[in-house]
Amino acid sequence: MAGLLFGALFFGTVTGLLYVTTLHLQQRLGLPPFEAALMTAPVSAGIAITSFSVRRQVVEKGPAGGDHGRGPAQPRRRAPLIRILRRKVSL
């Protein structure tokens, strides 16, 4: 339920932002409607591409990105910074 509410809030906000941005481009900056649409098209395309990517990750990992029913969540152990730096240097 929280995911549905978050999705509705997110897409409602983004849609409103794109609408106001295209109005600003047309009314304040004097761009024709087609040029204003071209200016906001990369944002729309990025959102669409990202939504497909995130959907695939949620299907693979589950909504919480988690354990798939393997018991209570355990904190992930992180490698010390020096190991990470050594790996990057050796590459």
VEXDO-155443 format. One record per atom (N, C-alpha, C, O): residue number from 1; chain; x, y, z. Coordinates in Angstrom, 2 decimals. Example, Ala and Ser with C-alpha at 12.3 -4.5 7.8 and 13.67 -1.06 7.14 Angstrom:
<titis>
   resi   chain         X         Y         Z
      1       A     13.19     -5.69      7.80
      1       A     12.30     -4.50      7.80
      1       A     13.20     -3.30      7.80
      1       A     14.24     -3.32      8.46
      2       A     12.85     -2.25      7.08
      2       A     13.67     -1.06      7.14
      2       A     12.90      0.03      7.87
      2       A     13.41      1.14      8.04
</titis>
This chain:
<titis>
   resi   chain         X         Y         Z
      1       A      0.82     -1.19      0.00
      1       A      0.00      0.00      0.00
      1       A      0.87      1.26      0.00
      1       A      0.55      2.24     -0.67
      2       A      1.96      1.22      0.75
      2       A      2.85      2.38      0.80
      2       A      3.49      2.63     -0.55
      2       A      3.68      3.77     -0.97
      3       A      3.83      1.54     -1.25
      3       A      4.43      1.69     -2.57
      3       A      3.47      2.33     -3.56
      3       A      3.87      3.15     -4.39
      4       A      2.21      1.96     -3.46
      4       A      1.19      2.54     -4.35
      4       A      1.03      4.04     -4.07
      4       A      0.94      4.84     -5.00
      5       A      0.99      4.40     -2.80
      5       A      0.86      5.81     -2.45
      5       A      2.09      6.60     -2.88
      5       A      1.97      7.72     -3.39
      6       A      3.27      6.02     -2.68
      6       A      4.49      6.70     -3.09
      6       A      4.53      6.88     -4.61
      6       A      4.89      7.95     -5.10
      7       A      4.15      5.84     -5.35
      7       A      4.12      5.93     -6.80
      7       A      3.16      7.00     -7.29
      7       A      3.49      7.77     -8.19
      8       A      1.98      7.04     -6.70
      8       A      0.99      8.04     -7.09
      8       A      1.49      9.45     -6.77
      8       A      1.33     10.37     -7.58
      9       A      2.10      9.63     -5.61
      9       A      2.65     10.93     -5.23
      9       A      3.78     11.34     -6.16
      9       A      3.85     12.49     -6.61
     10       A      4.67     10.39     -6.45
     10       A      5.82     10.68     -7.31
     10       A      5.37     11.08     -8.71
     10       A      5.78     12.12     -9.22
     11       A      4.54     10.26     -9.33
     11       A      4.14     10.55    -10.70
     11       A      3.24     11.78    -10.80
     11       A      3.28     12.50    -11.79
     12       A      2.44     12.02     -9.77
     12       A      1.66     13.25     -9.76
     12       A      2.54     14.48     -9.66
     12       A      2.29     15.48    -10.32
     13       A      3.58     14.40     -8.85
     13       A      4.51     15.50     -8.70
     13       A      5.30     15.73     -9.97
     13       A      5.44     16.87    -10.41
     14       A      5.82     14.67    -10.56
     14       A      6.63     14.80    -11.78
     14       A      5.78     15.33    -12.93
     14       A      6.24     16.18    -13.70
     15       A      4.56     14.84    -13.05
     15       A      3.68     15.32    -14.11
     15       A      3.41     16.81    -13.95
     15       A      3.45     17.57    -14.92
     16       A      3.12     17.23    -12.73
     16       A      2.90     18.66    -12.47
     16       A      4.13     19.49    -12.75
     16       A      4.04     20.59    -13.29
     17       A      5.29     18.97    -12.39
     17       A      6.53     19.70    -12.64
     17       A      6.79     19.86    -14.13
     17       A      7.18     20.94    -14.58
     18       A      6.57     18.80    -14.90
     18       A      6.77     18.90    -16.35
     18       A      5.77     19.87    -16.97
     18       A      6.11     20.63    -17.88
     19       A      4.55     19.86    -16.48
     19       A      3.52     20.78    -16.99
     19       A      3.91     22.23    -16.73
     19       A      3.85     23.07    -17.63
     20       A      4.31     22.52    -15.50
     20       A      4.69     23.88    -15.15
     20       A      5.95     24.30    -15.91
     20       A      6.07     25.45    -16.32
     21       A      6.87     23.38    -16.10
     21       A      8.10     23.69    -16.84
     21       A      7.79     24.05    -18.29
     21       A      8.34     25.02    -18.82
     22       A      6.92     23.27    -18.94
     22       A      6.59     23.59    -20.33
     22       A      5.83     24.91    -20.42
     22       A      6.01     25.67    -21.37
     23       A      4.98     25.20    -19.44
     23       A      4.29     26.50    -19.44
     23       A      5.29     27.64    -19.28
     23       A      5.17     28.67    -19.94
     24       A      6.27     27.46    -18.42
     24       A      7.31     28.48    -18.22
     24       A      8.10     28.70    -19.51
     24       A      8.37     29.83    -19.91
     25       A      8.47     27.59    -20.15
     25       A      9.23     27.71    -21.39
     25       A      8.44     28.43    -22.48
     25       A      9.02     29.17    -23.28
     26       A      7.14     28.23    -22.51
     26       A      6.31     28.86    -23.54
     26       A      5.97     30.31    -23.20
     26       A      6.13     31.20    -24.04
     27       A      5.51     30.55    -21.97
     27       A      5.00     31.87    -21.64
     27       A      6.11     32.86    -21.26
     27       A      6.06     34.02    -21.67
     28       A      7.08     32.42    -20.51
     28       A      8.12     33.34    -20.05
     28       A      9.28     33.45    -21.02
     28       A      9.82     34.54    -21.23
     29       A      9.67     32.33    -21.63
     29       A     10.82     32.35    -22.53
     29       A     10.42     32.46    -23.99
     29       A     11.28     32.64    -24.85
     30       A      9.13     32.36    -24.28
     30       A      8.63     32.57    -25.62
     30       A      8.89     31.45    -26.61
     30       A      8.87     31.68    -27.82
     31       A      9.13     30.25    -26.12
     31       A      9.34     29.12    -27.03
     31       A      8.01     28.64    -27.60
     31       A      6.99     28.68    -26.91
     32       A      8.03     28.18    -28.84
     32       A      6.80     27.56    -29.36
     32       A      6.53     26.23    -28.65
     32       A      7.45     25.64    -28.08
     33       A      5.30     25.75    -28.67
     33       A      4.97     24.52    -27.94
     33       A      5.82     23.32    -28.32
     33       A      6.20     22.53    -27.46
     34       A      6.12     23.17    -29.60
     34       A      6.91     22.02    -30.03
     34       A      8.32     22.07    -29.45
     34       A      8.84     21.05    -29.01
     35       A      8.94     23.24    -29.46
     35       A     10.29     23.37    -28.89
     35       A     10.28     23.15    -27.38
     35       A     11.20     22.55    -26.83
     36       A      9.25     23.63    -26.72
     36       A      9.14     23.41    -25.27
     36       A      9.00     21.92    -24.98
     36       A      9.56     21.41    -24.01
     37       A      8.24     21.22    -25.82
     37       A      8.10     19.77    -25.65
     37       A      9.43     19.06    -25.88
     37       A      9.76     18.11    -25.17
     38       A     10.20     19.52    -26.86
     38       A     11.51     18.92    -27.10
     38       A     12.47     19.17    -25.94
     38       A     13.34     18.34    -25.65
     39       A     12.32     20.30    -25.27
     39       A     13.19     20.60    -24.13
     39       A     12.89     19.68    -22.93
     39       A     13.80     19.35    -22.17
     40       A     11.64     19.28    -22.77
     40       A     11.29     18.43    -21.63
     40       A     11.27     16.94    -21.99
     40       A     11.11     16.10    -21.10
     41       A     11.42     16.60    -23.26
     41       A     11.38     15.20    -23.67
     41       A     12.48     14.35    -23.02
     41       A     12.19     13.20    -22.66
     42       A     13.72     14.82    -22.86
     42       A     14.73     13.98    -22.21
     42       A     14.36     13.58    -20.77
     42       A     14.67     12.47    -20.33
     43       A     13.71     14.48    -20.05
     43       A     13.29     14.16    -18.68
     43       A     12.25     13.05    -18.71
     43       A     12.32     12.10    -17.94
     44       A     11.28     13.18    -19.61
     44       A     10.23     12.15    -19.72
     44       A     10.82     10.81    -20.14
     44       A     10.44      9.77    -19.60
     45       A     11.74     10.84    -21.09
     45       A     12.38      9.59    -21.54
     45       A     13.19      8.96    -20.41
     45       A     13.18      7.74    -20.25
     46       A     13.89      9.78    -19.65
     46       A     14.68      9.25    -18.52
     46       A     13.80      8.61    -17.46
     46       A     14.15      7.57    -16.91
     47       A     12.67      9.21    -17.19
     47       A     11.74      8.64    -16.21
     47       A     11.19      7.32    -16.70
     47       A     11.09      6.36    -15.94
     48       A     10.84      7.25    -17.98
     48       A     10.30      6.01    -18.55
     48       A     11.34      4.89    -18.52
     48       A     11.03      3.77    -18.13
     49       A     12.56      5.19    -18.93
     49       A     13.62      4.18    -18.93
     49       A     13.92      3.71    -17.52
     49       A     14.08      2.52    -17.28
     50       A     14.00      4.65    -16.58
     50       A     14.29      4.29    -15.19
     50       A     13.17      3.44    -14.60
     50       A     13.45      2.50    -13.84
     51       A     11.92      3.74    -14.93
     51       A     10.82      2.95    -14.37
     51       A     10.88      1.50    -14.83
     51       A     10.58      0.60    -14.05
     52       A     11.26      1.26    -16.09
     52       A     11.40     -0.12    -16.56
     52       A     12.57     -0.82    -15.86
     52       A     12.47     -2.00    -15.52
     53       A     13.65     -0.09    -15.65
     53       A     14.82     -0.67    -14.98
     53       A     14.50     -1.02    -13.53
     53       A     14.86     -2.10    -13.06
     54       A     13.83     -0.12    -12.83
     54       A     13.48     -0.37    -11.43
     54       A     12.49     -1.51    -11.32
     54       A     12.57     -2.32    -10.40
     55       A     11.55     -1.60    -12.26
     55       A     10.57     -2.69    -12.24
     55       A     11.28     -4.03    -12.31
     55       A     10.94     -4.96    -11.58
     56       A     12.27     -4.14    -13.20
     56       A     13.01     -5.39    -13.34
     56       A     13.75     -5.73    -12.04
     56       A     13.79     -6.89    -11.64
     57       A     14.34     -4.73    -11.39
     57       A     15.05     -4.97    -10.14
     57       A     14.11     -5.39     -9.02
     57       A     14.47     -6.24     -8.21
     58       A     12.92     -4.80     -8.97
     58       A     11.96     -5.18     -7.94
     58       A     11.50     -6.61     -8.15
     58       A     11.33     -7.35     -7.18
     59       A     11.30     -7.01     -9.40
     59       A     10.89     -8.38     -9.68
     59       A     11.99     -9.35     -9.25
     59       A     11.70    -10.42     -8.70
     60       A     13.25     -9.00     -9.50
     60       A     14.37     -9.89     -9.15
     60       A     14.63     -9.94     -7.65
     60       A     14.84    -11.02     -7.10
     61       A     14.62     -8.78     -6.99
     61       A     15.04     -8.70     -5.59
     61       A     13.90     -8.59     -4.59
     61       A     14.12     -8.76     -3.39
     62       A     12.72     -8.32     -5.05
     62       A     11.60     -8.12     -4.15
     62       A     11.46     -6.66     -3.81
     62       A     12.38     -5.88     -4.04
     63       A     10.31     -6.25     -3.26
     63       A     10.06     -4.85     -3.00
     63       A     11.04     -4.21     -2.03
     63       A     11.36     -3.03     -2.15
     64       A     11.52     -4.98     -1.06
     64       A     12.45     -4.42     -0.09
     64       A     13.89     -4.65     -0.50
     64       A     14.81     -4.26      0.23
     65       A     14.11     -5.27     -1.65
     65       A     15.47     -5.56     -2.09
     65       A     16.12     -6.58     -1.20
     65       A     17.35     -6.64     -1.10
     66       A     15.31     -7.39     -0.56
     66       A     15.82     -8.13      0.57
     66       A     15.96     -9.61      0.46
     66       A     16.39    -10.15     -0.56
     67       A     15.58    -10.24      1.54
     67       A     15.98    -11.61      1.82
     67       A     15.08    -12.67      1.21
     67       A     15.43    -13.85      1.27
     68       A     13.95    -12.32      0.62
     68       A     13.02    -13.27      0.01
     68       A     12.57    -14.35      1.00
     68       A     12.52    -15.53      0.66
     69       A     12.25    -13.93      2.20
     69       A     11.70    -14.87      3.18
     69       A     12.72    -15.74      3.88
     69       A     12.38    -16.82      4.35
     70       A     13.95    -15.29      3.97
     70       A     14.99    -16.09      4.63
     70       A     15.17    -15.73      6.10
     70       A     16.22    -16.00      6.69
     71       A     14.17    -15.14      6.67
     71       A     14.27    -14.81      8.08
     71       A     14.43    -13.31      8.28
     71       A     14.30    -12.54      7.34
     72       A     14.72    -12.91      9.53
     72       A     14.84    -11.48      9.80
     72       A     16.04    -10.89      9.05
     72       A     17.05    -11.56      8.81
     73       A     15.89     -9.64      8.69
     73       A     16.95     -8.97      7.94
     73       A     18.20     -8.84      8.80
     73       A     18.14     -8.42      9.95
     74       A     19.30     -9.20      8.22
     74       A     20.60     -9.07      8.88
     74       A     21.33     -7.88      8.28
     74       A     21.26     -7.65      7.07
     75       A     22.02     -7.13      9.12
     75       A     22.77     -6.02      8.55
     75       A     23.88     -6.55      7.64
     75       A     24.55     -7.53      7.95
     76       A     24.06     -5.88      6.53
     76       A     25.10     -6.32      5.60
     76       A     26.46     -5.87      6.11
     76       A     26.62     -4.76      6.61
     77       A     27.42     -6.76      5.98
     77       A     28.77     -6.41      6.38
     77       A     29.42     -5.64      5.25
     77       A     29.32     -6.02      4.08
     78       A     30.06     -4.59      5.60
     78       A     30.72     -3.78      4.60
     78       A     32.22     -3.98      4.69
     78       A     32.78     -4.15      5.78
     79       A     32.85     -3.96      3.54
     79       A     34.29     -4.11      3.51
     79       A     34.92     -2.82      4.02
     79       A     34.44     -1.72      3.73
     80       A     36.00     -2.95      4.77
     80       A     36.69     -1.74      5.21
     80       A     37.16     -0.93      4.00
     80       A     37.41     -1.48      2.93
     81       A     37.28      0.35      4.18
     81       A     37.64      1.24      3.09
     81       A     38.96      0.86      2.45
     81       A     39.11      0.99      1.23
     82       A     39.92      0.40      3.23
     82       A     41.22      0.07      2.67
     82       A     41.12     -1.08      1.67
     82       A     41.84     -1.08      0.66
     83       A     40.24     -2.07      1.92
     83       A     40.07     -3.17      0.96
     83       A     39.47     -2.66     -0.34
     83       A     39.87     -3.08     -1.43
     84       A     38.52     -1.78     -0.22
     84       A     37.90     -1.22     -1.42
     84       A     38.93     -0.47     -2.23
     84       A     38.98     -0.60     -3.46
     85       A     39.75      0.33     -1.56
     85       A     40.76      1.09     -2.26
     85       A     41.80      0.17     -2.91
     85       A     42.25      0.44     -4.02
     86       A     42.18     -0.90     -2.23
     86       A     43.13     -1.85     -2.81
     86       A     42.58     -2.48     -4.06
     86       A     43.31     -2.65     -5.04
     87       A     41.29     -2.84     -4.04
     87       A     40.69     -3.45     -5.23
     87       A     40.69     -2.47     -6.39
     87       A     40.96     -2.86     -7.53
     88       A     40.41     -1.22     -6.13
     88       A     40.37     -0.23     -7.19
     88       A     41.76      0.03     -7.75
     88       A     41.91      0.23     -8.95
     89       A     42.77      0.02     -6.90
     89       A     44.13      0.27     -7.36
     89       A     44.64     -0.92     -8.17
     89       A     45.35     -0.73     -9.15
     90       A     44.29     -2.13     -7.78
     90       A     44.81     -3.30     -8.47
     90       A     44.16     -3.49     -9.84
     90       A     44.70     -4.21    -10.68
     91       A     43.02     -2.86    -10.07
     91       A     42.37     -2.96    -11.39
     91       A     43.10     -2.11    -12.33
     91       A     42.74     -2.03    -13.50
</titis>
